[in-house]
Amino acid sequence: MSRALLIAAALLAAPLAASAQSAALDGQALFHAKCGMCHEAGGMGTGLLARRIQPAELEKRAKLQPDYVFQYARRGLGNMPPITPGDVSDSQLKAIAAYLAAGPHGAK
């Protein structure tokens, strides 16, 4: 009986774990949580980018390559400090990069 309960518990827990992992790797949510303070409308990064490129909001840009986003986030660029693995894990940053590469999002 206890073995059957353990198997049932494992089967029920697997979808919950997968769901939690999917939520943790939601690129859009991660972008807003980890990058939005600078890269959404009104953010310092958006203001600085607006001097050089339009559209300045990263979500509204097309043709961003995931490797480009990943590398420049890790290294930093201009006034943008490097984003360390302690701040954003590699898997989280890859999810953000994939989200931005699939853009533009919310373009007007």
N, C-alpha and C positions, 0 to 999 in steps of 0.2 A: 504494500500500500504506500509506504513512504517513498519508494522508488518512483512510483507512478506520479506522486505529487511533485517530486523533484523534476521529472520530465515535463509535466504540465507547466510548472513554474518557469522553467527554462524556455519553453515554447512561447509562453505569454510575454516574457521579458525581452525576447529577441526583437520584436517589432518596436517596443518602447525604446530600446537602446539605439536601433537604427533611426528612429524618429528623432531622438535627441541629438544624434550625430548629424543628421541632415539639417536640423535647426541650427546647430553650431556652425555649419558650413554654408549658411544662406548668404551668398555674396552681397545681395542688396542690403540685408539687415546689418551685416558686418561693415559694409561701406558706410552706412549711416551712423553706426555706433563708433567706428574707429577712425573714419576719415572725414565725416560730414562736418565736423566743427571747423575745418579749414576749407573743405572742397565743395560745400554746398553754397547756394546763393548767399552772399554777404560774408562768406568766410575769407580769412586773410589770404589763403592760397588761391582762391578764385580771383580776388582782387589783384594779386600780383600776376597771375596768368593772363588776366584781361589786358594787361599792358602789352602782351606779346602775341596772344592767340585768341581766336574766337571760334566757337564758344568756349568760354573759360571754365564753365562748370564741367567737371570730368564726366558726369553722367550724360551730358548732352553731346559729347564728342563721339564721332564715328572713327573707326579704323585704329583704335588703341589696341596695341598688341599685348597679350597677357605677359609675355616675357619682359617687355618694356616697362609695364606698370610694376611688375615684381622687382626688377632690378633697380629702378629709380626709387621705389619705396624703401628698399633695403639700404641703398647708398645715400639717399637724399639728393636733392637737386636745388641749387641756388639757396634760397632761404628755407627750404624744407629740410628739416633734420631727418636723419636716417630713422626708419622704423625698425626697431630691433625685434628679434624673435621672442623676447620677453614681453613685448607690447602686443605683437600680433604673430601668431605661429605661422610657419610656412604654409600649412594647409589652409589656414584662414586667409592669408594673403593671396594664395592661389585662387581661392573662391572669390575674393574681391576683384582680382585681376580678370578672372573669367567673366564676372558680371559686367565690368566696365568694357571689356572687349566685345561683348554682345550688344553694345549700345549702338546708337544713342537711345537713352531712356528719357522719357518725359520731354522730348524736344518740342519746342513751340514754333 
